[in-house]
């Protein structure tokens, strides 16, 4: 029974992290690049409208940061629940 509770808690934590990462991914790719682009275009970054910059460059930087964040947090979750790969 303890193993089932541990597995359930592990998957709850994993899915919670995945949900957070996907929400940020959606907000940056769809939100900043499409939905909020007209408002963001009032701000310039490097001579380009910010909405355009997010759609072309900023989203890539955020996605790379999300990969490292996810790997780090997933490692913490794995260690917490004894699922780490050694």
C-alpha positions in Angstrom: 0.0 0.0 0.0 2.9 2.4 0.8 4.3 1.7 -2.7 1.0 2.6 -4.3 0.8 5.8 -2.3 4.4 6.7 -3.2 3.8 6.0 -6.9 0.6 8.1 -6.8 2.4 11.0 -5.1 5.2 10.7 -7.6 2.9 10.9 -10.6 0.9 13.7 -9.0 4.2 15.7 -8.6 5.3 14.8 -12.1 2.0 15.8 -13.7 1.9 19.1 -11.7 5.4 20.0 -13.0 4.4 19.1 -16.5 1.3 21.2 -16.3 3.3 24.2 -15.1 5.8 23.9 -17.9 3.1 23.5 -20.5 1.3 26.6 -19.3 4.4 28.7 -19.6 5.1 27.1 -23.0 1.6 28.0 -24.1 1.7 31.6 -22.8 5.0 32.3 -24.4 4.4 30.6 -27.8 0.7 31.3 -28.4 0.2 34.2 -25.9 3.2 36.4 -26.5 3.6 35.4 -30.2 0.0 35.7 -31.2 -2.6 36.8 -28.6 -0.7 39.6 -26.9 1.5 40.6 -29.9 -0.4 43.8 -30.7 0.1 45.1 -27.1 3.7 43.9 -26.9 4.5 45.5 -30.2 4.3 48.9 -28.5 7.6 48.0 -26.8 10.8 47.7 -28.8 13.7 45.3 -28.1 16.8 45.7 -30.1 14.9 47.9 -32.6 12.2 45.2 -33.2 8.7 45.1 -31.8 8.6 42.9 -28.7 5.7 40.7 -30.0 7.7 40.0 -33.1 10.8 39.3 -31.1 9.0 36.8 -28.9 7.5 35.1 -31.9 10.9 34.8 -33.6 13.6 34.7 -30.9 12.3 35.0 -27.3 10.2 31.9 -27.4 13.3 29.8 -28.3 15.2 31.2 -25.3 12.3 30.5 -23.0 11.9 27.0 -24.4 15.6 26.2 -23.7 15.2 27.6 -20.2 12.1 25.4 -19.7 14.1 22.3 -20.7 16.8 23.0 -18.1 14.1 23.9 -15.5 12.2 20.7 -16.2 15.3 18.5 -16.0 16.3 20.1 -12.7 12.9 19.9 -11.0 12.3 16.4 -12.3 15.7 15.3 -10.8 14.5 16.7 -7.5 11.2 14.9 -7.7 13.0 11.7 -8.6 15.3 11.9 -5.6 12.4 12.8 -3.3 10.5 9.7 -4.2 13.5 7.4 -4.7 13.1 7.1 -8.4 16.5 8.5 -9.5 18.7 6.8 -12.0 22.2 6.2 -10.6 
